[in-house]
Amino acid sequence: GWSVGAHWRGIPLLEVVRRAGGDASSRVRLVSLEQGLYGSSVVVGPQVSAALLATHLNGERLTLDHGYPLRLISPNRPGVLNTKWLSRVEVT
């Protein structure tokens, strides 16, 4: 989709996972401020190392429409699983 050609900047998910005591093999649940079907997303396996907690899109701070203040960008997953408006990261 369109997010593949975009330039995303932020914090590698693995960095946050390590600070929480996890590692690349951890199961990570990301929770959105949004309620409903896509209010959370789970990242496991190689996706943990590949994912980004995005703060910027194409050099600009995320807008509300694109997930401000923080959104998940995880390659090779359906866009609806790149959860917007993150409020919590749970590491198990």
PAZAPA-4460 file (N, C-alpha, C; in steps of 0.05 Angstrom, whole numbers, plus 32768, in hexadecimal, padded with zeros to 4 digits):
% residues 92
    n_x    n_y    n_z   ca_x   ca_y   ca_z    c_x    c_y    c_z   seq   type   mol
   8010   7FE8   8000   8000   8000   8000   8011   8019   8000     1      G     A
   8004   8030   8004   8011   804A   8003   8027   804C   8018     2      W     A
   8025   803E   802F   8039   8042   8044   8054   8037   803D     3      S     A
   8056   8025   8029   8070   801A   8021   8081   802F   8015     4      V     A
   8076   8042   8005   8085   8057   7FF9   808A   806F   800A     5      G     A
   807F   806F   8022   8082   8085   8034   809C   8083   8044     6      A     A
   80A6   8099   804E   80BE   8099   805F   80B5   809D   807C     7      H     A
   80B7   8087   808B   80AF   8087   80A7   80C7   808B   80B9     8      W     A
   80C4   809A   80CF   80D9   809D   80E2   80CD   809A   80FE     9      R     A
   80DD   808E   8110   80D3   808A   812B   80E6   8079   813B    10      G     A
   80DB   8069   814D   80EA   8059   8160   80E7   803B   8158    11      I     A
   80FD   802D   8154   80F9   8010   814E   80EA   8002   8165    12      P     A
   80D6   7FF2   815E   80C7   7FE4   8172   80D9   7FD3   8184    13      L     A
   80ED   7FC7   8178   80FF   7FB5   8188   810C   7FC5   819E    14      L     A
   8113   7FDE   819A   811F   7FEF   81AF   810D   7FF1   81C7    15      E     A
   80F3   7FF6   81C2   80E0   7FF8   81D8   80DC   7FDD   81E6    16      V     A
   80DA   7FC8   81D6   80D7   7FAD   81E1   80EF   7FA6   81F3    17      V     A
   8107   7FAC   81EB   811E   7FA7   81FC   811E   7FB7   8216    18      R     A
   8115   7FD0   8215   8113   7FE0   822D   80FF   7FD4   8240    19      R     A
   80EB   7FC6   8236   80D6   7FB9   8246   80DF   7F9E   8250    20      A     A
   80F7   7F95   8249   8101   7F7B   8251   80FD   7F65   823E    21      G     A
   80F3   7F6B   8226   80EF   7F56   8212   8105   7F55   81FE    22      G     A
   8101   7F45   81E9   8115   7F43   81D3   8106   7F3E   81B9    23      D     A
   8116   7F38   81A4   810A   7F34   8189   80F6   7F1D   8188    24      A     A
   80F6   7F0B   819B   80E3   7EF5   819B   80CA   7EFB   81AB    25      S     A
   80C8   7F13   81B6   80B1   7F1A   81C6   8097   7F1D   81B5    26      S     A
   8081   7F19   81C2   8067   7F1F   81B7   8060   7F3B   81C0    27      R     A
   8058   7F4D   81AD   8053   7F68   81B4   8037   7F70   81AB    28      V     A
   8027   7F7A   81BD   800C   7F84   81B7   800C   7FA2   81B9    29      R     A
   8004   7FAF   81A3   8003   7FCC   81A2   7FE6   7FD4   81A3    30      L     A
   7FDF   7FE6   81B5   7FC3   7FEE   81BA   7FBF   800B   81B2    31      V     A
   7FA9   800F   81A4   7FA2   802A   8199   7F8F   8038   81AC    32      S     A
   7F8E   8052   81A9   7F79   8062   81B7   7F5E   805C   81AA    33      L     A
   7F5F   8052   8191   7F46   804B   8182   7F3B   8031   818D    34      E     A
   7F21   8031   8191   7F13   8018   8199   7F09   800A   8180    35      Q     A
   7F05   7FF0   8183   7EF9   7FE1   816D   7F0B   7FCC   8161    36      G     A
   7F04   7FC4   8149   7F11   7FAD   813B   7F2F   7FB1   8139    37      L     A
   7F39   7FC9   8133   7F56   7FCD   812F   7F62   7FDD   8145    38      Y     A
   7F57   7FD9   815D   7F61   7FE8   8175   7F7A   7FDD   8180    39      G     A
   7F84   7FC7   8176   7F9E   7FBC   817F   7FAA   7FAB   8168    40      S     A
   7FC3   7FA5   816B   7FD1   7F95   8157   7FE7   7F85   8166    41      S     A
   7FEC   7F6D   815D   8000   7F5C   816A   8017   7F58   8156    42      V     A
   802F   7F5C   8160   8047   7F58   814F   8058   7F42   815C    43      V     A
   8060   7F2E   814C   8071   7F18   8155   8086   7F11   8141    44      V     A
   8099   7F01   8149   80AD   7EF7   8137   80BE   7F0D   812A    45      G     A
   80C5   7F0A   8111   80D6   7F1D   8103   80CA   7F39   8102    46      P     A
   80B0   7F3B   8104   80A3   7F56   8103   80AC   7F68   811A    47      Q     A
   80B3   7F5C   8131   80BB   7F6C   8148   80D4   7F7C   8141    48      V     A
   80E7   7F6F   8133   8100   7F7D   812B   80FC   7F90   8114    49      S     A
   80E8   7F8B   8104   80E3   7F9C   80EC   80D1   7FB4   80F1    50      A     A
   80C2   7FB3   8106   80AD   7FC8   810B   80B9   7FE2   8116    51      A     A
   80AA   7FF7   8111   80B1   8012   8119   809A   801F   8127    52      L     A
   809F   802D   813D   808B   803E   8149   808E   8059   813D    53      L     A
   807E   805F   8129   8082   8077   8119   8078   8090   8127    54      A     A
   8089   80A5   8124   8082   80C0   812E   8080   80D4   8117    55      T     A
   808D   80CD   8100   808E   80DF   80EA   8088   80D1   80CF    56      H     A
   807C   80DF   80BD   8076   80D5   80A2   8081   80E9   808E    57      L     A
   8093   80E0   807D   809F   80F2   8068   80AA   810B   8074    58      N     A
   80B8   8109   808A   80C5   8120   8097   80B4   8131   80A8    59      G     A
   809B   812C   80AA   8088   813C   80BA   807D   812C   80D1    60      E     A
   8078   8139   80E8   806C   812C   80FE   8051   8120   80F5    61      R     A
   804A   8109   80FF   8031   80FD   80F8   801A   8110   80FD    62      L     A
   8007   810F   80EB   7FEE   811E   80EF   7FDA   810B   80FD    63      T     A
   7FC5   8116   8108   7FB1   8105   8115   7FA6   80F0   8102    64      L     A
   7FA2   80F7   80E9   7F97   80E4   80D6   7FAA   80CD   80D1    65      D     A
   7FC4   80D1   80D3   7FD8   80BC   80CF   7FE1   80AE   80E8    66      H     A
   7FD5   80B4   80FF   7FDA   80A5   8117   7FE8   80B3   812E    67      G     A
   7FEA   80CE   812D   7FF6   80DD   8142   7FEA   80D5   815D    68      Y     A
   7FFB   80D1   8171   8017   80D8   8173   802A   80C2   816B    69      P     A
   8020   80A9   8168   8032   8092   8163   8022   807D   8155    70      L     A
   802E   8071   8141   8021   805A   8133   8035   8045   812D    71      R     A
   802B   802D   812A   803B   8016   8122   803F   8015   8104    72      L     A
   8057   8011   80FC   805D   800B   80E0   806C   7FF0   80E0    73      I     A
   8060   7FDC   80D5   806B   7FC1   80D4   806A   7FB7   80B7    74      S     A
   8081   7FB4   80AA   8081   7FAC   808E   8074   7F91   808A    75      P     A
   806A   7F8D   8072   805F   7F73   8069   8047   7F6A   8079    76      N     A
   8037   7F7D   8082   801E   7F77   8090   8008   7F88   8084    77      R     A
   7FF0   7F7F   8085   7FDA   7F91   807C   7FDA   7FAC   808A    78      P     A
   7FD4   7FC1   807C   7FD4   7FDC   8087   7FC3   7FDF   809F    79      G     A
   7FAC   7FD1   80A0   7F9A   7FD4   80B7   7FA7   7FCA   80D1    80      V     A
   7FBC   7FBA   80CF   7FCA   7FB1   80E7   7FE0   7FC4   80F0    81      L     A
   7FE5   7FD9   80E1   7FF8   7FEE   80E9   7FE9   8002   80FA    82      N     A
   7FE4   7FFA   8112   7FD2   8008   8124   7FDB   8025   8129    83      T     A
   7FC7   8037   8128   7FCB   8054   812C   7FC5   805B   8149    84      K     A
   7FCC   8073   8151   7FC5   8080   816B   7FCC   806E   8182    85      W     A
   7FE5   8064   8183   7FEE   8051   8197   7FED   805D   81B3    86      L     A
   7FE3   804E   81C6   7FE2   8056   81E2   7FF2   8044   81F4    87      S     A
   7FF7   802B   81EB   8005   8018   81FC   8013   8003   81EC    88      R     A
   802A   7FFA   81F6   8039   7FE4   81EA   803D   7FCF   8200    89      V     A
   8032   7FB7   81FB   8034   7FA1   820F   8047   7F8C   8205    90      E     A
   805B   7F85   8215   806F   7F71   820D   806C   7F58   821E    91      V     A
   806A   7F41   8210   8069   7F28   821F   807C   7F14   8214    92      T     A
***
